[in-house]
């Protein structure tokens, strides 16, 4: 066999395989894996919150006749609202329209809820929103919720060391957490005062059979003082993480509640990076339930034991975070689903269109709709956790809000005839 023919027979197939692998890589990375699951009809019931004595607080559903309901308990999460300007009306309106479609029993805000110069006013509007909807809600803080107050306080000091920063951080995260608690529909609690952060707490979901599931909430902090990020081109400060004292508290709570659980916090743990990388491999993509990662997960650069403890305890089946506005994936990693809650980053916060408007505009024109914005629905009973993403762009929730499109980076998309 001649040398040129040998090259054709051996080299060309190898190059073809390499090209196929590259194509598959980009398909898995950039083309969304949408959930085919549709949100089920959900029976409206009366939800009661009980917080008495030393028992873990719990939520329970009751039928109109006062009997306890064994219907699925529906939790809906939304991350990174970033409500910060007079145009927060857009995000709240879209959220309300989605709520009216999915009928949650509990809404969870997964951090970066109200921030910026209007944070106090917006917190008041959020509380009024939940009271008007008569909707129970829980929340965690993100890295931006208390950032304005912490930054202003630090400017008052000539020198800031870690001890001073930690005390300022604790003070203002506690303050911001309390500000959003002021409603009879709020089920969030400050938790043990000696733990890191503000808002480490648990809630049981109950029915006639007892505890259905436990929900755990952590404060994953904001930034680590004096540590800069390793990754070039990212925020200069290093993100924080869940601390060991919080994990010790979690271990005790797991033993007490003895139920399968879902965990909510804002900044993803480092295993999210490992899961995202593995999900790009075609054979591993079967572990991805839905969604995509359009950016590298923005975890802390410091090591932590969060996932290790979750794995050892065996209670947590799903971990839900926010923080990364371009990510909405749900990937099973070592037996635990690592998930980015969907969010509604419309009030000036960066989203997938802001940094790549031309790319997504072209994809829309080609018929590829890369859905991310929306809410995540969790239907819970004793035997299951069923997760369904609800995409805002498929639910016709933008009508009458055209004047906000530019700020929300929606101006390249056609939402006519939504009604």
C-alpha positions in Angstrom: 0.0 0.0 0.0 1.4 3.4 -1.0 2.1 6.0 1.6 -0.5 8.5 0.4 -3.2 5.8 0.4 -2.1 4.7 3.9 -2.5 8.3 5.1 -6.0 8.4 3.6 -7.0 5.1 5.2 -5.6 5.8 8.7 -5.3 9.6 9.1 -8.6 10.7 7.6 -10.8 8.5 9.8 -8.9 9.7 12.9 -9.4 13.3 11.8 -13.1 12.6 11.2 -13.5 11.1 14.7 -11.7 14.2 16.2 -14.1 16.5 14.3 -17.1 14.5 15.4 -15.9 14.6 19.1 -15.5 18.4 18.8 -18.9 18.8 17.2 -20.5 16.7 20.0 -18.7 18.7 22.6 -20.1 22.0 21.3 -23.6 20.5 20.9 -23.6 19.4 24.5 -22.1 22.7 25.7 -24.1 25.3 23.7 -27.4 23.7 22.7 -29.9 23.5 25.6 -31.2 20.2 26.9 -34.7 21.2 27.7 -36.9 19.2 30.0 -39.8 17.5 28.3 -41.7 17.2 31.6 -44.8 19.4 31.9 -45.9 20.9 35.2 -48.8 18.8 36.6 -52.1 20.2 37.6 -51.7 21.2 41.3 -54.5 21.1 43.8 -54.8 24.3 45.8 -54.8 23.7 49.5 -54.4 25.7 52.7 -50.8 25.7 53.8 -50.0 26.1 57.5 -46.7 26.8 59.1 -46.0 25.5 62.6 -43.1 26.7 64.7 -43.7 25.6 68.2 -41.3 24.3 70.9 -38.1 22.5 70.1 -39.4 20.5 67.1 -38.1 21.5 63.7 -40.7 23.9 62.2 -42.9 22.3 59.5 -45.3 23.1 56.7 -48.4 21.1 56.2 -51.2 21.2 53.6 -54.9 21.0 54.6 -58.0 20.5 52.6 -60.9 23.0 52.8 -62.6 20.8 55.4 -59.5 21.0 57.7 -58.2 17.5 57.1 -54.5 17.0 56.3 -53.8 16.6 52.5 -51.5 14.0 51.1 -51.2 15.7 47.8 -47.7 16.5 46.5 -46.2 19.5 48.2 -45.0 22.0 45.6 -41.9 24.1 46.2 -40.9 26.7 43.6 -37.4 28.3 43.5 -36.2 31.4 41.8 -32.6 32.7 42.0 -30.9 36.0 41.4 -33.8 38.4 41.0 -31.3 41.2 41.5 -34.1 43.7 42.1 -32.3 47.0 42.4 -33.9 49.8 40.4 -37.3 51.4 39.7 -37.7 48.8 36.9 -38.0 46.0 39.5 -41.6 45.9 38.5 -40.7 43.8 35.4 -39.1 41.0 37.4 -41.9 40.9 40.0 -44.6 40.9 37.3 -43.0 38.0 35.5 -42.6 36.2 38.8 -46.2 36.7 39.7 -47.4 35.5 36.3 -45.4 32.3 36.7 -46.6 31.8 40.2 -50.2 32.1 38.9 -49.4 29.3 36.4 -47.7 26.8 38.8 -49.4 27.5 42.1 -46.6 26.8 44.6 -47.2 25.9 48.2 -43.8 27.5 49.1 -41.6 29.9 47.1 -37.8 29.9 47.8 -35.6 32.8 46.8 -32.1 31.5 46.2 -30.1 34.7 47.0 -29.3 38.1 45.4 -32.9 39.0 45.9 -32.9 42.8 46.6 -29.7 44.8 46.3 -28.3 48.2 45.4 -29.4 51.7 46.5 -33.2 50.8 46.6 -32.7 47.6 48.6 -34.8 48.7 51.6 -37.7 49.9 49.4 -37.6 46.7 47.3 -37.6 44.5 50.4 -40.8 46.2 51.4 -42.3 45.6 48.0 -41.3 41.9 48.2 -43.0 41.5 51.5 -46.2 43.2 50.2 -46.0 40.9 47.2 -46.1 37.7 49.3 -48.8 39.1 51.6 -50.9 40.0 48.6 -50.4 36.5 47.1 -50.9 34.9 50.6 -47.9 32.8 49.7 -45.4 31.3 52.2 -41.8 32.0 51.3 -38.3 31.1 52.4 -35.0 32.6 51.3 -31.2 32.6 51.6 -28.9 35.5 51.1 -26.5 35.9 48.1 -23.2 37.7 47.8 -24.9 41.0 46.8 -27.8 41.3 49.2 -25.7 43.0 52.0 -22.8 44.2 49.8 -23.8 47.9 49.7 -24.0 48.2 53.5 -20.8 46.2 54.1 -18.9 48.3 51.6 -20.1 51.6 53.1 -19.2 50.5 56.6 -15.7 49.4 55.5 -15.1 52.8 54.0 -15.4 54.4 57.4 -12.3 52.5 58.7 -8.8 53.4 57.8 -7.6 49.9 58.1 -9.7 46.7 57.8 -8.4 43.4 59.0 -10.2 40.0 58.7 -11.6 40.1 62.2 -13.2 43.5 61.6 -14.5 42.4 58.2 -16.0 39.3 59.7 -17.8 41.3 62.4 -19.1 43.8 59.8 -20.2 41.0 57.5 -22.1 39.2 60.4 -23.8 42.4 61.4 -25.1 43.4 58.0 -26.0 40.0 56.8 -28.1 39.6 59.9 -29.7 43.0 59.3 -30.6 42.2 55.7 -31.9 38.8 56.6 -34.2 40.3 59.3 -35.4 42.9 56.8 -37.0 40.3 54.5 -38.5 38.2 57.3 -41.1 40.8 58.4 -44.2 38.9 57.2 -46.6 36.3 58.6 -46.0 34.3 55.4 -42.2 34.1 55.9 -40.9 30.7 57.1 -37.2 31.7 57.1 -35.4 31.9 60.4 -32.1 33.4 61.5 -31.0 30.1 63.0 -28.3 29.6 65.7 -26.6 33.0 66.2 -23.1 31.4 66.7 -23.0 29.8 63.3 -21.4 31.5 60.3 -23.6 33.9 58.4 -27.4 34.5 58.8 -30.1 32.2 57.9 -29.0 28.6 58.6 -32.3 26.8 59.2 -34.4 23.7 58.3 -38.0 23.1 57.6 -39.9 19.9 57.4 -42.7 19.1 55.0 -45.3 16.9 56.6 -48.5 15.0 55.8 -50.4 12.1 57.3 -47.4 9.8 57.0 -45.1 12.2 59.0 -42.1 14.0 57.5 -42.2 13.9 53.7 -39.0 15.8 53.1 -36.7 18.2 54.9 -35.5 21.5 53.4 -32.2 22.9 54.6 -31.1 26.5 54.0 -27.5 27.8 54.3 -25.8 31.2 54.2 -22.9 30.6 51.8 -21.5 34.1 52.5 -20.2 36.7 50.1 -16.5 37.2 49.8 -13.4 36.0 51.7 -11.4 38.9 53.0 -7.9 39.3 51.7 -8.1 36.5 49.1 -8.2 37.2 45.4 -9.7 34.9 42.8 -7.4 32.6 40.9 -9.3 32.7 37.6 -8.3 35.6 35.3 -11.1 37.8 34.1 -13.4 37.0 37.0 -14.3 39.2 40.0 -11.2 40.2 41.9 -12.5 39.0 45.3 -12.8 35.3 46.2 -16.2 34.0 46.8 -17.1 32.5 50.2 -18.5 29.0 51.0 -20.3 27.0 53.6 -18.2 26.7 56.8 -17.4 23.7 59.0 -19.6 24.9 61.9 -22.6 25.1 59.6 -21.9 21.5 58.4 -21.7 20.3 62.0 -25.1 21.8 62.6 -26.4 20.1 59.4 -25.2 16.7 60.7 -27.2 17.1 63.9 -30.3 18.2 62.0 -30.1 15.2 59.6 -30.0 12.8 62.6 -32.9 14.6 64.2 -35.1 14.8 61.1 -34.1 11.5 59.5 -35.6 12.2 56.1 -34.5 12.8 52.5 -33.8 16.4 51.9 -33.2 19.3 49.5 -30.5 21.9 50.3 -30.6 25.6 49.2 -27.8 28.1 49.2 -26.4 30.7 46.8 -22.7 30.1 45.9 -22.1 26.7 44.4 -19.6 24.3 46.0 -16.6 23.2 43.9 -18.1 19.9 42.8 -20.4 21.9 40.5 -17.3 22.5 38.3 -16.5 18.7 38.2 -20.1 17.9 37.3 -20.2 20.5 34.6 -17.0 19.3 33.0 -18.1 15.6 33.0 -21.5 16.6 31.5 -19.8 17.7 28.4 -18.8 14.1 27.7 -21.4 12.4 25.6 -21.4 9.2 27.7 -21.8 11.2 30.9 -24.5 13.5 29.6 -27.1 10.9 30.5 -26.7 12.2 34.1 -27.9 15.6 33.0 -31.6 15.9 33.6 -31.9 19.2 31.8 -30.3 22.6 31.3 -26.9 23.9 30.3 -23.9 25.7 31.7 -23.1 28.7 29.6 -20.4 29.8 32.0 -18.0 28.0 34.4 -19.5 27.6 37.8 -18.3 30.5 40.0 -17.4 28.6 43.2 -15.0 29.6 46.0 -11.4 29.1 45.3 -10.9 27.9 48.8 -11.4 24.2 49.7 -14.5 23.2 51.7 -16.2 20.0 52.9 -19.7 20.8 51.8 -20.3 18.1 49.2 -18.3 15.5 51.2 -20.6 16.0 54.2 -23.7 15.8 52.1 -22.5 12.6 50.7 -21.6 11.1 54.0 -24.9 11.9 55.7 -26.9 10.4 52.9 -29.9 12.6 53.4 -29.6 15.2 50.7 -30.8 14.2 47.2 -30.8 17.6 45.5 -28.6 20.7 46.0 -30.0 23.9 44.7 -27.9 27.1 44.1 -28.0 30.3 42.2 -25.2 32.8 41.5 -24.4 31.9 37.9 -26.9 33.7 35.8 -26.2 31.7 32.6 -26.5 28.3 34.2 -29.6 26.2 34.7 -28.3 22.6 34.6 -29.4 19.7 36.8 -26.6 17.1 36.8 -26.5 13.9 38.9 -23.0 13.7 40.5 -22.0 10.8 42.7 -25.6 10.2 43.6 -26.7 13.7 44.3 -28.3 16.1 41.9 -26.4 19.4 41.7 -28.7 22.0 40.3 -28.8 25.7 39.4 -32.2 27.1 40.1 -33.7 29.0 37.3 -33.9 32.8 37.9 -35.2 36.0 36.4 -32.2 38.3 36.0 -34.0 41.2 34.4 -33.3 44.2 36.5 -29.9 45.1 35.0 -28.0 42.1 36.2 -25.9 40.2 33.6 -27.6 37.3 31.9 -26.8 35.1 28.9 -27.9 37.8 26.4 -26.1 40.7 27.9 -22.6 39.3 27.1 -23.6 37.4 23.9 -26.6 39.3 22.5 -25.6 38.7 18.8 -25.1 35.0 19.3 -28.5 34.5 21.0 -30.3 36.8 18.5 -29.0 34.7 15.7 -29.9 31.4 17.4 -33.5 32.8 17.8 -33.6 33.6 14.1 -32.5 30.1 13.3 -35.2 28.6 15.5 -33.0 27.6 18.5 -34.5 28.9 21.7 -32.0 28.7 24.4 -34.3 28.9 27.4 -32.9 29.6 30.9 -35.0 32.3 32.6 -37.9 31.0 34.7 -38.6 29.2 37.9 -37.9 25.6 39.1 -40.7 23.4 40.4 -40.2 20.7 42.9 -43.1 18.3 43.6 -42.5 16.4 46.8 -44.0 13.4 48.5 -42.6 10.6 50.6 -41.2 8.7 47.7 -40.0 11.3 45.2 -38.6 14.7 44.3 -39.8 15.5 40.9 -38.1 18.6 39.3 -39.6 20.6 36.4 -38.1 23.8 35.0 -40.7 26.3 33.8 -39.3 28.5 31.1 -40.5 32.1 31.1 -40.2 32.4 27.3 -42.5 29.5 26.8 -45.2 30.6 29.2 -46.2 33.9 27.6 -45.5 36.2 30.6 -44.0 39.2 28.9 -47.1 40.9 27.5 -47.5 44.6 28.3 -43.9 44.9 29.6 -42.3 46.1 26.3 -40.9 49.3 27.8 -38.6 47.1 30.1 -37.2 44.9 27.3 -34.0 46.9 26.7 -32.9 46.8 30.3 -33.7 43.1 30.4 -31.8 42.4 27.2 -34.9 41.1 25.5 -35.2 43.6 22.7 -33.9 41.2 20.0 -36.6 38.7 20.7 -40.2 38.8 19.3 -42.8 38.2 22.0 -45.8 39.5 20.0 -49.2 37.8 20.1 -48.5 36.4 23.6 -52.1 36.6 24.6 
